[in-house]
Amino acid sequence: AAREAVGPRTLKGQTQFGVGLGTAEYGAPEQWIDARRADHRADIYALGMTLFELATGRRAFDDGRHDEPAAAIIARHMTEPVPDPRSFRADVPEPLARLIVRCLEKEPARRPQSARELRGMLAALHQEITGKPLERAEPRAVDLRAEALNNRAVSLWDLGRPDQAHAAWAEALKLA
């Protein structure tokens, strides 16, 4: 079914390198061509798809009500133009619709290049739409690093690497 993660597995259950990987509904086109070349901008694409869904109540390349093969959804991600969110919800603010479509560009270089850049764009959009500046401060890099180390430690623990997990947690605690 389309809702399953896509990616060949080895006999040990680990994803192989160099193959397409992701969830069909949210995966960036480059993930399906060569997952090794996908970078953080694939996350920008997935966030754009999430924003599309939040703004319209449906995803851009499938309506979520019909069971269809993952390959059909992936093909639309790779070949069809992103629909204007306002074609599904006319009340989506035009600047938000533009930003969503930009996040869903097929070519990674045409998307926002970092989460920080996207956050800035969303903060400016918030002010443009509401007339008020965003009250939440930008997260500090050290806080984000500690969170990333904690997530790494949990993953390492789950992979049966407790020594490496403890080292990551110790490094995260140094930042606190």
C-alpha positions as CSV (number, residue, x, y, z in Angstrom):
1,A,0.0,0.0,0.0
2,A,1.1,3.6,-0.6
3,R,1.3,4.3,3.2
4,E,4.2,2.0,3.7
5,A,7.8,3.2,3.7
6,V,9.5,2.3,0.4
7,G,13.0,0.8,0.2
8,P,14.4,-2.6,-0.4
9,R,15.6,-4.4,2.7
10,T,18.5,-6.7,3.3
11,L,18.1,-10.0,5.0
12,K,18.9,-8.3,8.3
13,G,16.1,-5.8,7.8
14,Q,18.3,-2.8,7.2
15,T,17.7,-0.4,4.3
16,Q,20.2,-0.8,1.5
17,F,22.2,2.2,0.4
18,G,21.8,3.8,-3.0
19,V,18.1,3.0,-3.5
20,G,15.0,5.1,-3.3
21,L,13.8,5.5,0.3
22,G,10.9,7.3,2.0
23,T,7.1,7.4,2.3
24,A,5.4,7.8,-1.1
25,E,3.1,10.6,-0.1
26,Y,5.8,12.8,1.3
27,G,9.1,11.8,-0.5
28,A,11.0,14.3,-2.6
29,P,11.7,13.3,-6.2
30,E,15.4,13.0,-5.6
31,Q,14.8,10.3,-3.0
32,W,13.3,8.0,-5.7
33,I,16.1,8.6,-8.2
34,D,19.1,8.1,-5.9
35,A,18.6,8.3,-2.2
36,R,22.4,8.9,-1.7
37,R,22.0,12.3,-3.4
38,A,19.1,13.4,-1.2
39,D,20.0,15.9,1.5
40,H,18.3,18.1,4.0
41,R,16.3,19.7,1.2
42,A,14.3,16.5,0.9
43,D,13.1,17.3,4.4
44,I,12.0,20.8,3.2
45,Y,10.0,19.0,0.5
46,A,8.4,16.7,3.0
47,L,7.5,19.7,5.2
48,G,6.1,21.5,2.2
49,M,3.9,18.4,1.6
50,T,2.8,18.6,5.2
51,L,2.0,22.3,4.9
52,F,0.0,21.5,1.7
53,E,-2.0,18.9,3.7
54,L,-2.5,21.2,6.7
55,A,-3.7,24.1,4.4
56,T,-6.0,22.1,2.1
57,G,-7.0,19.0,4.0
58,R,-5.4,16.7,1.4
59,R,-2.0,15.9,-0.1
60,A,-0.9,17.4,-3.4
61,F,-0.5,14.1,-5.4
62,D,-3.1,11.8,-3.8
63,D,-6.4,12.5,-2.0
64,G,-5.6,10.0,0.8
65,R,-9.0,8.3,0.3
66,H,-8.1,5.8,-2.3
67,D,-5.6,2.9,-1.9
68,E,-3.2,3.2,-4.8
69,P,0.2,1.8,-5.5
70,A,3.1,3.7,-4.1
71,A,4.7,3.8,-7.6
72,A,1.7,5.8,-8.9
73,I,2.1,8.4,-6.2
74,I,5.9,8.5,-6.6
75,A,5.5,9.0,-10.4
76,R,3.2,12.0,-9.8
77,H,5.8,13.5,-7.4
78,M,8.4,13.2,-10.1
79,T,6.5,14.3,-13.2
80,E,3.3,16.3,-12.4
81,P,3.4,20.0,-11.5
82,V,2.5,20.9,-8.0
83,P,-1.1,22.0,-7.9
84,D,-1.9,25.5,-6.4
85,P,-3.2,24.8,-2.9
86,R,-5.9,27.4,-3.6
87,S,-7.4,25.1,-6.2
88,F,-8.5,22.9,-3.2
89,R,-9.1,25.7,-0.7
90,A,-9.7,29.1,-2.0
91,D,-9.1,30.7,1.4
92,V,-5.5,29.7,1.6
93,P,-3.6,33.0,1.7
94,E,-1.8,33.5,-1.7
95,P,1.7,34.1,0.0
96,L,1.3,30.8,1.9
97,A,0.3,29.0,-1.3
98,R,3.4,30.4,-3.0
99,L,5.7,29.3,-0.2
100,I,4.2,25.8,-0.2
101,V,4.7,25.4,-3.9
102,R,8.3,26.6,-3.6
103,C,8.9,24.0,-0.9
104,L,7.6,21.4,-3.4
105,E,9.8,22.3,-6.3
106,K,11.1,19.3,-8.1
107,E,14.6,20.7,-8.2
108,P,16.1,20.9,-4.7
109,A,18.1,24.1,-5.6
110,R,14.8,25.9,-6.2
111,R,13.5,25.1,-2.7
112,P,14.4,27.0,0.5
113,Q,18.0,25.9,1.2
114,S,17.8,25.4,4.9
115,A,15.3,25.0,7.8
116,R,16.6,28.4,9.1
117,E,15.8,30.0,5.7
118,L,12.3,28.4,5.7
119,R,11.7,29.5,9.3
120,G,12.6,33.1,8.3
121,M,10.2,32.9,5.4
122,L,7.4,31.5,7.6
123,A,8.0,34.2,10.2
124,A,7.8,36.9,7.6
125,L,4.6,35.3,6.2
126,H,3.1,35.2,9.7
127,Q,3.7,38.9,10.0
128,E,2.3,39.6,6.5
129,I,-0.9,37.6,7.1
130,T,-1.6,38.5,10.7
131,G,0.0,42.0,10.9
132,K,2.0,40.9,14.0
133,P,5.6,39.7,14.3
134,L,6.1,36.1,15.3
135,E,6.6,36.0,19.1
136,R,8.5,32.8,19.3
137,A,12.3,33.3,19.3
138,E,14.5,31.3,16.9
139,P,15.9,28.2,18.6
140,R,19.5,28.4,19.7
141,A,21.9,26.2,17.7
142,V,23.2,24.7,20.9
143,D,19.7,23.5,21.9
144,L,19.2,22.0,18.5
145,R,22.6,20.2,18.7
146,A,21.7,18.7,22.1
147,E,18.3,17.5,20.8
148,A,20.1,16.0,17.7
149,L,22.6,14.2,20.0
150,N,19.7,12.8,22.1
151,N,17.9,11.5,19.0
152,R,21.1,9.9,17.8
153,A,21.6,8.3,21.2
154,V,18.1,6.8,21.1
155,S,18.7,5.5,17.6
156,L,22.0,4.0,18.6
157,W,20.4,2.4,21.6
158,D,17.7,0.9,19.4
159,L,20.4,-0.5,17.1
160,G,22.0,-2.3,20.0
161,R,25.0,0.1,20.4
162,P,24.8,1.1,24.0
163,D,28.4,2.4,24.3
164,Q,27.9,4.8,21.4
165,A,24.5,5.8,22.7
166,H,26.0,6.6,26.1
167,A,28.7,8.7,24.4
168,A,26.1,10.7,22.5
169,W,24.1,11.3,25.7
170,A,27.2,12.4,27.5
171,E,28.0,14.9,24.7
172,A,24.4,16.2,24.8
173,L,24.7,16.7,28.6
174,K,27.8,18.8,28.2
175,L,25.7,21.3,26.1
176,A,23.0,21.6,28.7
